[in-house]
């Protein structure tokens, strides 16, 4: 109980939940004026849950999270069938093999950033500004927020039941421009290979800003 009162990472996330009618109205308006951007996010998992989120950004810059797929012990191809190919998914950058398998299923995947501190800050900022709205259908997302807490005496969240929490962070980082990493080093003899390096998912090449 103390953790729920004092140590939660997102103590106000329940207030970011919206009425389904408001979400559908916002989506219809965005579709009608041609301003909708379909976005998603994925936190990889097999024994631990895989969490896929789907949502959209409207003309006012509000990110609406409308669907979640939360399941364990399924193959990437099976997860992909539960998600729409119309969305751009910002995914866990640590799962290169999973990302490639996901893309092979015809899914649009962009590696997000794993800068946890910045990601939490951006998610919180959106929520407080009314720029992040969550469908009540996203039960795992809202449920995890009730127990997602900081390790005592630190600014680091406890890594436990955080799969939807990671996924929403990847989504916000992607939407708000935090998904593109930066080159940390480049030898002179690599100068002719810059285009290939920029497309690489090799974690040895990149760092987060």
C-alpha positions as CSV (number, residue, x, y, z in Angstrom):
1,X,0.0,0.0,0.0
2,X,2.9,2.4,0.8
3,X,4.3,1.6,-2.7
4,X,1.0,2.5,-4.3
5,X,0.9,5.8,-2.5
6,X,4.5,7.0,-2.6
7,X,6.7,5.0,-5.0
8,X,4.7,4.6,-8.2
9,X,6.3,5.6,-11.5
10,X,3.0,6.7,-13.0
11,X,0.7,7.4,-10.0
12,X,-1.8,9.3,-12.3
13,X,-2.1,6.9,-15.2
14,X,-5.6,5.8,-14.2
15,X,-6.6,9.4,-14.8
16,X,-5.3,9.1,-18.3
17,X,-7.9,6.5,-19.1
18,X,-10.6,7.8,-21.5
19,X,-14.2,7.0,-22.4
20,X,-14.4,4.7,-25.4
21,X,-16.8,7.1,-27.0
22,X,-14.2,9.9,-26.8
23,X,-11.5,7.7,-28.4
24,X,-13.8,6.7,-31.3
25,X,-14.8,10.3,-31.9
26,X,-11.2,11.4,-32.0
27,X,-10.3,8.6,-34.4
28,X,-13.2,9.4,-36.7
29,X,-12.3,13.1,-36.8
30,X,-8.6,12.3,-37.5
31,X,-9.6,9.9,-40.3
32,X,-12.0,12.4,-41.8
33,X,-9.4,15.3,-41.9
34,X,-6.6,13.0,-43.1
35,X,-4.4,13.7,-40.1
36,X,-4.3,10.4,-38.4
37,X,-1.0,8.6,-37.7
38,X,-1.2,5.0,-36.8
39,X,1.4,3.9,-34.3
40,X,2.2,0.9,-32.1
41,X,4.8,-0.5,-29.8
42,X,6.2,-3.9,-28.8
43,X,8.0,-5.3,-25.8
44,X,9.3,-8.7,-26.8
45,X,8.6,-11.8,-24.6
46,X,8.1,-15.5,-24.7
47,X,7.9,-17.0,-21.2
48,X,7.5,-13.4,-20.0
49,X,4.6,-11.7,-21.7
50,X,4.8,-10.1,-25.1
51,X,3.1,-6.7,-25.1
52,X,1.9,-5.1,-28.3
53,X,0.1,-1.8,-28.2
54,X,-1.8,0.0,-31.0
55,X,-2.9,3.6,-31.1
56,X,-3.0,6.8,-33.1
57,X,-1.9,10.4,-33.0
58,X,-4.6,12.9,-33.9
59,X,-4.3,16.4,-35.4
60,X,-3.9,17.9,-31.9
61,X,-0.9,15.7,-31.2
62,X,-2.8,13.6,-28.7
63,X,-1.6,10.0,-28.5
64,X,-4.6,7.6,-28.0
65,X,-3.8,4.0,-27.1
66,X,-6.7,1.9,-28.3
67,X,-5.7,-1.8,-28.2
68,X,-3.3,-4.1,-26.5
69,X,-2.2,-7.7,-27.2
70,X,-0.6,-9.3,-24.1
71,X,0.3,-12.9,-24.2
72,X,3.0,-15.5,-23.3
73,X,4.5,-18.6,-25.0
74,X,3.6,-17.6,-28.6
75,X,5.8,-17.3,-31.6
76,X,6.5,-13.9,-33.2
77,X,4.5,-14.9,-36.2
78,X,1.5,-15.7,-34.0
79,X,1.8,-12.4,-32.2
80,X,2.0,-10.6,-35.6
81,X,-1.4,-12.1,-36.6
82,X,-2.9,-10.4,-33.6
83,X,-1.7,-6.9,-34.7
84,X,-2.5,-4.7,-37.7
85,X,0.1,-4.3,-40.5
86,X,-1.2,-0.7,-40.9
87,X,0.7,0.6,-37.9
88,X,4.3,1.6,-37.4
89,X,5.6,-0.3,-34.3
90,X,8.3,1.2,-32.1
91,X,10.0,-1.9,-30.7
92,X,12.4,-3.0,-27.9
93,X,15.8,-2.3,-29.5
94,X,17.5,-5.1,-27.6
95,X,15.6,-7.8,-29.6
96,X,17.3,-7.7,-33.0
97,X,16.3,-11.3,-33.9
98,X,12.7,-10.7,-32.8
99,X,12.6,-7.4,-34.8
100,X,13.8,-9.2,-38.0
101,X,11.2,-12.0,-37.5
102,X,8.5,-9.4,-37.0
103,X,9.5,-7.6,-40.1
104,X,9.5,-10.9,-42.0
105,X,5.8,-11.1,-41.1
106,X,5.2,-7.9,-43.0
107,X,5.1,-5.7,-40.0
108,X,6.6,-2.2,-39.9
109,X,9.1,-2.1,-37.1
110,X,11.3,0.7,-35.9
111,X,13.8,0.3,-33.1
112,X,12.9,2.6,-30.2
113,X,15.2,3.9,-27.5
114,X,15.8,2.1,-24.2
115,X,16.6,5.3,-22.3
116,X,14.4,4.5,-19.4
117,X,14.7,7.8,-17.5
118,X,14.0,10.0,-20.5
119,X,11.2,7.7,-21.6
120,X,9.4,7.9,-18.2
121,X,9.8,11.7,-18.3
122,X,8.2,11.9,-21.8
123,X,5.3,9.5,-20.9
124,X,4.7,11.6,-17.7
125,X,4.8,14.8,-19.6
126,X,2.3,13.6,-22.1
127,X,0.0,12.4,-19.4
128,X,0.1,15.6,-17.4
129,X,-0.5,17.7,-20.6
130,X,-3.6,15.6,-21.6
131,X,-1.7,14.3,-24.6
132,X,-1.9,10.6,-23.7
133,X,-5.2,8.9,-23.5
134,X,-5.7,5.2,-22.8
135,X,-8.7,3.0,-23.7
136,X,-10.2,1.0,-20.8
137,X,-9.7,-2.0,-23.0
138,X,-6.0,-1.8,-22.3
139,X,-6.4,-3.6,-19.0
140,X,-2.8,-4.9,-18.7
141,X,-1.4,-1.5,-19.3
142,X,-3.6,0.2,-16.7
143,X,-3.1,-2.7,-14.2
144,X,0.7,-2.7,-14.4
145,X,0.7,1.0,-13.7
146,X,-0.8,0.3,-10.3
147,X,2.3,-1.6,-9.1
148,X,5.1,-0.2,-11.3
149,X,7.3,1.4,-8.8
150,X,10.8,2.7,-8.1
151,X,13.4,0.7,-6.3
152,X,13.8,2.2,-2.8
153,X,16.3,5.0,-2.7
154,X,16.8,5.0,-6.5
155,X,15.4,6.5,-9.7
156,X,15.3,3.1,-11.3
157,X,12.0,1.2,-11.6
158,X,11.8,-2.4,-10.4
159,X,12.0,-4.9,-13.3
160,X,8.9,-6.8,-12.5
161,X,5.5,-7.0,-14.3
162,X,6.6,-4.1,-16.5
163,X,6.0,-5.3,-20.1
164,X,3.2,-2.9,-20.9
165,X,5.1,-0.2,-19.1
166,X,8.1,-0.8,-21.4
167,X,5.8,-0.9,-24.4
168,X,4.2,2.5,-23.7
169,X,7.6,4.0,-23.2
170,X,8.8,2.7,-26.5
171,X,5.7,4.2,-28.2
172,X,6.1,7.6,-26.7
173,X,9.8,7.7,-27.4
174,X,9.1,6.8,-31.0
175,X,6.3,9.4,-31.5
176,X,8.2,12.2,-29.7
177,X,11.4,11.6,-31.6
178,X,13.4,9.6,-29.2
179,X,13.8,6.5,-31.3
180,X,16.8,7.5,-33.4
181,X,20.1,6.7,-31.7
182,X,23.4,8.4,-32.5
183,X,26.7,6.9,-33.7
184,X,29.2,6.7,-30.9
185,X,32.3,6.1,-33.0
186,X,33.3,5.8,-36.6
187,X,36.7,4.8,-37.9
188,X,38.2,6.7,-40.9
189,X,38.1,3.5,-42.9
190,X,34.4,3.2,-42.2
191,X,33.5,6.5,-43.8
192,X,32.3,4.9,-47.0
193,X,30.0,2.7,-45.1
194,X,27.9,5.4,-43.3
195,X,24.6,4.5,-45.1
196,X,25.0,0.9,-44.1
197,X,25.9,1.8,-40.5
198,X,22.9,4.1,-40.2
199,X,20.6,1.3,-41.1
200,X,22.3,-1.1,-38.7
201,X,20.6,-2.4,-35.5
202,X,24.0,-3.5,-34.0
203,X,23.9,-2.2,-30.4
204,X,27.7,-1.9,-30.5
205,X,27.4,1.0,-32.9
206,X,24.7,3.1,-31.2
207,X,24.2,5.0,-28.0
208,X,21.2,6.9,-26.8
209,X,21.1,10.7,-26.7
